[in-house]
Amino acid sequence: MKILLVEDDENIAIPVAEDLDDRNYVVEVAPDGQAAWELLDVFDYDLILLDVMLPKIDGIALCRQLRSSGCKTPILMLTARDTIDDRVKGLDAGADDYLLKPFDLEELSARIRALLRRGETHLPPILTWGELCLAPSSCEVSYQGQIINLSPKEYRLLEFFLRHPRRMFNRAQILDHLWSIDRLPEETTIKAHISSLRQKLKAAGMTSDIIETVYGLGYRLKESP
């Protein structure tokens, strides 16, 4: 899951981004409304964390701008303003939820999970492929009941393909979804991570490669046995 955090205060942006990264989200930070608008014009995000008081384009104006352009990405407004009028303005602008500063990181994480679930009503709470299970709420992966220890990138790759079972992705598309733009590696890194993921799943007892290579085109989730 990829999140855009629009926040000009580094004292808030840095710890929030680090915490979400630890929870296996991919996070990009925009320091002002204009930078956020430009990123959203190019990249797809699963959720937007949007501060109200921002340079260049404030959060309320950006929210209206996004909704009027057809953007349906969930938006969680972050603000120190605690009046009813301020909250009404944010919600009327198109925000899906509203969180007051200062906030607890656990509550922020819970609000994010709740918003992401709204767009995933068609998905089960546990993602499965045969006897392989991935639980997004706990970030646990198991095969035949045994926990498999994956690196954060291996986990994100596996979750990404399980959430898009009928789609094929080339390396550039995988980079766009699973890496922030300030940490983009070489495309060959994708091959290395997929190889490592396959090896760990095989070591856990899986006899079939869950992610298949379509030569010259990219990767896709193999049909479940």
C-alpha positions as CSV (number, residue, x, y, z in Angstrom):
1,M,0.0,0.0,0.0
2,K,1.4,3.4,-1.0
3,I,0.6,6.5,1.0
4,L,1.2,10.2,0.2
5,L,1.8,12.3,3.3
6,V,1.4,16.0,2.6
7,E,2.9,17.8,5.6
8,D,5.3,20.8,5.8
9,D,6.4,20.2,9.4
10,E,9.3,17.8,9.5
11,N,8.8,17.2,13.2
12,I,5.6,15.5,12.2
13,A,6.4,14.2,8.8
14,I,9.5,12.3,9.7
15,P,8.2,10.3,12.6
16,V,4.9,9.6,10.8
17,A,6.7,8.4,7.7
18,E,9.1,6.2,9.7
19,D,6.2,4.6,11.7
20,L,4.2,3.9,8.6
21,D,7.3,2.4,6.9
22,D,7.7,0.1,9.9
23,R,4.1,-1.0,9.3
24,N,5.0,-2.0,5.7
25,Y,3.5,1.0,3.9
26,V,5.3,2.8,1.1
27,V,5.4,6.5,2.0
28,E,6.2,9.6,0.0
29,V,6.2,13.0,1.6
30,A,5.2,16.2,-0.1
31,P,6.1,19.4,1.8
32,D,3.4,21.6,0.2
33,G,0.2,21.5,-1.7
34,Q,1.7,22.2,-5.1
35,A,4.2,19.4,-4.7
36,A,1.4,17.0,-3.7
37,W,-0.7,18.0,-6.7
38,E,2.3,17.3,-9.1
39,L,2.9,13.9,-7.5
40,L,-0.7,12.9,-7.7
41,D,-0.8,13.9,-11.4
42,V,1.9,11.3,-12.1
43,F,1.6,8.5,-9.5
44,D,-1.2,6.4,-8.0
45,Y,-1.6,6.3,-4.2
46,D,-3.9,4.1,-2.0
47,L,-4.4,6.9,0.6
48,I,-3.6,10.6,1.1
49,L,-2.7,12.1,4.6
50,L,-3.3,15.8,4.1
51,D,-2.4,18.6,6.5
52,V,-4.8,21.5,6.4
53,M,-2.2,24.4,6.8
54,L,0.1,24.0,3.9
55,P,2.3,26.4,1.8
56,K,1.3,27.2,-1.9
57,I,-2.0,25.3,-1.9
58,D,-3.7,24.7,1.5
59,G,-5.2,21.3,2.4
60,I,-8.8,22.3,2.0
61,A,-8.2,23.8,-1.5
62,L,-6.1,20.8,-2.6
63,C,-8.8,18.4,-1.4
64,R,-11.5,20.3,-3.4
65,Q,-9.1,20.4,-6.4
66,L,-8.6,16.6,-6.2
67,R,-12.2,15.7,-5.9
68,S,-13.2,18.1,-8.7
69,S,-10.6,16.4,-11.0
70,G,-12.2,13.0,-10.3
71,C,-9.7,11.7,-7.7
72,K,-11.4,9.0,-5.5
73,T,-8.3,8.2,-3.3
74,P,-9.3,8.2,0.4
75,I,-8.2,11.4,2.1
76,L,-7.5,11.7,5.8
77,M,-7.1,15.4,6.9
78,L,-4.6,16.2,9.6
79,T,-5.1,19.5,11.5
80,A,-4.6,21.3,14.8
81,R,-7.8,23.2,14.2
82,D,-10.5,21.9,16.5
83,T,-13.6,23.9,15.7
84,I,-16.8,22.3,14.3
85,D,-16.6,24.7,11.4
86,D,-13.1,23.6,10.4
87,R,-14.1,20.0,10.5
88,V,-17.2,20.6,8.4
89,K,-15.1,22.5,5.8
90,G,-12.7,19.6,5.5
91,L,-15.4,17.0,5.1
92,D,-17.4,19.2,2.7
93,A,-14.3,19.6,0.6
94,G,-14.2,15.8,0.1
95,A,-12.1,14.4,3.0
96,D,-13.1,10.9,4.2
97,D,-11.9,11.4,7.8
98,Y,-10.4,14.0,10.1
99,L,-7.7,13.6,12.8
100,L,-6.7,16.3,15.2
101,K,-3.1,17.1,16.0
102,P,-1.3,16.1,18.2
103,F,-2.3,12.5,17.5
104,D,-1.2,9.1,18.6
105,L,0.5,7.0,15.9
106,E,-1.5,4.0,16.8
107,E,-4.7,5.9,16.3
108,L,-3.4,7.2,13.0
109,S,-2.6,3.6,11.9
110,A,-6.1,2.5,12.9
111,R,-7.7,5.3,10.9
112,I,-5.6,4.4,7.9
113,R,-6.6,0.7,8.1
114,A,-10.3,1.7,8.4
115,L,-10.1,3.9,5.3
116,L,-8.3,1.3,3.3
117,R,-10.8,-1.3,4.2
118,R,-13.6,0.7,2.8
119,G,-12.2,0.3,-0.7
120,E,-11.5,-3.4,-0.2
121,T,-14.9,-4.7,0.7
122,H,-14.5,-7.2,-2.1
123,L,-11.3,-8.6,-0.6
124,P,-11.2,-11.2,2.3
125,P,-9.5,-10.2,5.6
126,I,-6.9,-12.9,4.9
127,L,-5.3,-13.1,1.4
128,T,-4.7,-16.7,0.3
129,W,-3.1,-18.7,-2.4
130,G,-3.5,-22.4,-1.9
131,E,-2.3,-23.0,1.7
132,L,-0.3,-19.7,1.7
133,C,-2.0,-17.1,3.9
134,L,-1.2,-13.4,4.3
135,A,-2.9,-11.3,7.1
136,P,-2.7,-7.6,6.3
137,S,-3.8,-6.6,9.8
138,S,-0.8,-8.3,11.4
139,C,1.6,-8.4,8.4
140,E,2.0,-12.2,9.0
141,V,2.6,-14.7,6.2
142,S,2.2,-18.4,6.8
143,Y,2.2,-21.7,4.9
144,Q,0.4,-24.7,6.2
145,G,0.2,-22.8,9.6
146,Q,3.9,-22.1,9.8
147,I,5.0,-18.4,9.9
148,I,7.4,-17.3,7.1
149,N,9.8,-14.5,7.9
150,L,10.0,-12.1,5.0
151,S,11.8,-8.8,4.6
152,P,9.6,-5.7,4.3
153,K,10.1,-5.6,0.5
154,E,9.4,-9.3,0.1
155,Y,6.2,-8.9,2.2
156,R,5.1,-5.9,0.1
157,L,5.8,-7.8,-3.2
158,L,3.8,-10.8,-2.0
159,E,0.9,-8.6,-0.8
160,F,0.9,-6.6,-4.0
161,F,0.5,-9.6,-6.2
162,L,-2.1,-11.3,-4.0
163,R,-4.2,-8.1,-4.2
164,H,-3.9,-8.0,-8.0
165,P,-4.3,-11.7,-9.0
166,R,-5.3,-11.2,-12.6
167,R,-2.9,-8.5,-13.6
168,M,0.6,-8.5,-15.0
169,F,3.1,-5.8,-14.1
170,N,6.4,-4.8,-15.6
171,R,9.4,-3.8,-13.5
172,A,8.7,-0.1,-13.8
173,Q,5.1,-0.5,-12.6
174,I,6.2,-2.5,-9.6
175,L,8.8,0.2,-8.7
176,D,6.1,2.9,-8.9
177,H,3.8,0.9,-6.6
178,L,6.3,-0.4,-4.0
179,W,9.1,2.2,-3.8
180,S,8.9,5.9,-3.0
181,I,10.4,8.2,-5.7
182,D,13.3,9.3,-3.5
183,R,14.4,5.6,-2.9
184,L,13.9,4.2,-6.4
185,P,16.5,1.4,-7.0
186,E,17.5,-0.1,-10.4
187,E,14.9,-2.2,-12.1
188,T,17.2,-5.2,-11.6
189,T,16.5,-5.0,-7.9
190,I,12.9,-6.3,-8.6
191,K,14.4,-9.5,-10.0
192,A,16.5,-9.9,-6.9
193,H,13.6,-9.4,-4.5
194,I,11.3,-11.8,-6.4
195,S,14.1,-14.4,-6.5
196,S,14.6,-14.1,-2.7
197,L,10.8,-14.3,-2.1
198,R,10.6,-17.4,-4.2
199,Q,13.5,-19.0,-2.3
200,K,11.9,-18.3,1.1
201,L,8.5,-19.7,0.0
202,K,10.2,-22.8,-1.4
203,A,12.1,-23.3,1.9
204,A,8.8,-23.2,3.7
205,G,7.6,-26.1,1.6
206,M,5.9,-24.5,-1.4
207,T,6.6,-26.6,-4.5
208,S,5.2,-24.1,-7.0
209,D,6.5,-20.5,-7.8
210,I,3.6,-18.2,-6.8
211,I,5.0,-15.3,-9.0
212,E,5.6,-16.3,-12.6
213,T,7.8,-14.5,-15.1
214,V,6.2,-13.6,-18.4
215,Y,9.4,-13.1,-20.4
216,G,9.7,-9.8,-22.1
217,L,6.6,-8.5,-20.4
218,G,6.8,-8.7,-16.6
219,Y,5.4,-10.7,-13.6
220,R,2.0,-11.9,-12.5
221,L,0.5,-14.1,-9.8
222,K,0.2,-17.7,-11.0
223,E,-3.2,-19.2,-10.8
224,S,-3.9,-20.8,-7.4
225,P,-3.7,-24.6,-7.3
